[in-house]
Structure formats: structure tokens, C-alpha cells
Amino acid sequence: MPDVRPTVGDSSWFVHDRFGLFIHWGIYALPARHEWVKQYEQIPDGVYQKYFEHFDPDLYDPNAWAAAAAGAGMKYFVITTKHHDGFCLWDTKLTDYCVMNTPYGKDLIRPMAEAFRAQDMKVGFYHSVIDWHHPEFIIDDLHAMRNHPERAKLNESRDQSKYAAYLHGQVRELLTGYGKVDVLFYDFSYPNPEPGRGKGRDDWQSEALVRMTRELMPGILVNDRLDLMDTDHGWDYRTPEQFMTRDWVTVDGRPVVWETCQTFSGSWGYYRDEYTWKSVEQLVKMLIDTVSKGGNLLLNVGPTGRGEFDGRALDRLAGMGEWMKRHGRSIYGCTQAPADLPTPADCRLTYNPETNRAYVHILSWPIVNLPLDGFAGRVKYAQLLNDASEVKMVEGAVHHGYTAESDRKTLTLQLPVRKPDAVVPVVELFLK
Ligand code: GLC
């Protein structure tokens, strides 16, 4: 197995569980056209305020959310406690710009953490280090007010270190008042050598922030977006975003713990008029592909302003759950297959080192024979995962005189003509 870089936080559950739910929720659910709407449309605070004043998710039922996630086979969740617009979803004592002062008026985070824990799921907090609302946050090129005519003048009276103190204070609240938190997902740094253009470790006081995070919550896993990639302790796992990697993610040539975060339709926050939704089949394949490279999938839902997962999201989660119910064994506890077991054509392989079983995910159903090069003499028994029906095996290649015998150490699986009723059928191989 690859020599994976050790983490400071506890990643043992993380690399076992493999599949989590990301939730992007905030007052941007009301404009319903991207969580960056304030920045994209350069909406002034006074105008953006209407979403704060109308935020009232009366149908919010975190138990229903947790049940939908558990039904999809997800084992942890990560919620945006604050996104870049600065709106806080918990009862923070450090700003009035939080849910307590909206018409809803109740802490959203506490019941959510409880509901997901009750489903045996781990708890993760996403926290934006960027803040387009805080009065001390220096207006840079990414800020919603970047083209404000008084930008330079406004910045004169701003003190980024006061913002950093606020940021640290809020993280302290979240890590001391909400029970066990398993993951902290900070977002994001964009250092730029030109003063006032970007933001990096000095702007967040990243070193101290990570130290405090780990002190307050020993074992917590911390992601990689605090501009501390060159340190040993500053991050635990890499987070490729909306990107499917070709191979196991590495840093300085060494495989690392990693998780790709992905959306259903492109935006993270609820986007009413977005029509680029991925199908259940694509999503299942994303999960398989990720685990076959030793990674995790964090799949996002953007709940509505009424507090619900919309029908399109529920449909995708249910579809994934249908597959996971019978195929979770090829995902949980699984990782990339050993190098001496090559991936067959049109397939993805995963492997469970505990049980010594390999899983052949068949992306394109072949006509009867599926040759597995390198598997000759390696397999005791084979079955389809969806119904535990035996798959016959022939040692060697089935060639009928048309192709020459090869020395590829082939084992041939003999599959039914008809593709089983599963978006991606899986053959479970009990290895010797
Ligand atoms: C990004 C985006 C964002 C989203 C996120 C998820 O950096 O700014 O809107 O929250 O990453 O990974």
C-alpha cells in the first residue's frame, strides 16, 4: 500500500468512511443565484441586507437532512458556519450579523450537529476566513467592494489584525460550544506578493489559528487552505475542488490524505435556475473513481431559503443511496488496489486491505468475458455485489483461437449477458 503522509489529526475514520455531505447554507439561498452573488454582482451591504431581513427558514428540519444524508450512505457532514458574505449561522456573541437577528432568530448549527450525530455521522465545520461584511477586513481585489470609489480611503481605517482576532474568537466559540467537531474546513487563502491584492497566512494569522484549533479540539482534522502547505502541522488533507484527479493526490511526490468536494450543478449555494445537474450515474461514478485513487468524496447540497433540500437534490441522494445500500462494501474501508493488480479496461478497482477483497466496478458492461490481467491464480471466489450471485471464473484468457495466448497472467470473469440492475455493477473478488 502507498506510504501515505501521516496526519496530525485523526484521519483513521476519514479514510474509512469515504463519503460525506457538504452543506452550503446562508442568506444567499434567497437570491438563489450562487453563494458568491454579493461579490459577482458587487452588491453593497445596504442592498444585501434585504436577504438578512427576510431569512426565515420555517421548514428547517435538520433530522430530515441527516436522514437524507444517512440514506445516501454518507458518514460525515461539513456545514458552512460562515461563508464569504460574513453571515453567521450560529449564536455568536462577536457580531450582530448572525441568524439570531434574522426573522428566524434561532441557532441553526446546534440542532444540525445533534441531528447528524444522532445518525452516527461525524461533524465538520466549514469556516470562511474571507469576510465581505466585516468592517476591519481589508478590501482587496476579490472583495465585493473592490470597485468602491473610496476603497483606498476606507482601507486606511481598516485593521486586518482586528479582523483576525474576530476570526479566532469565532472559531473558539464554535470549538467550545458545539460538542465534538471532527473536521475544520477553512476557506480560503490566495496570497499575492502585491500589497493589498491577495490574502494569506499573515492576514488570518494562520499558524496561531491552526495551533488553537488543534488545542481546543485534539484529533480534529484540518484542511489545506490556510496557506500553510509548507508546514508539517498546518494541514492534514488536500481538497481538490470540483476536479477529478487522475491519480492519488501527492505533495512533494508523497501520497496524502485527500478529499474532492463536488457539487450537483456547479454552484454550492442554492441556485434555482441552474440546469447543469449531474445524473445519479455520474455521481456514483465520481464516488467510485475517487475511492479507486485513495480519496474521499464530499458532495454538496445547497438547501433552500425555506430550509429544505430541493427535489433535485433529494432525487440524487436517493439514487446514490439505492446504489450504496448494495455496494457500500466496495466503498467503506476501501482504497486504491495494490499495484500488482492492474485496472481492467472500462473498470475501476477498489480494495479492502482488512478483508483482502478487491472490487471490480464495471463502467461499461461487456459481452460475457471480462479479462483481468494479473489476476491469474489470485482469486478464490467471485460474486456480483448486488445479489451475491456467483460469477464464474476461467484461469487464463478465453481466446477461441482468434487471439494468441499471452503471458498477461489473465483470469477471465464470465458475466451474465444482461447487465444487473445497478447503475454500476460490481464484482467482489475474494483474494487468496
Ligand atoms: C471555494 C468557494 C466557495 C465554496 C468552496 C468549496 O473556495 O469560494 O464558494 O465554498 O470553495 O470548496
Residues whose N, C-alpha, C, O or C-beta is under 5 A from the ligand:
A	BS01	GLC	E35 D187 F188 E241 C261 W268
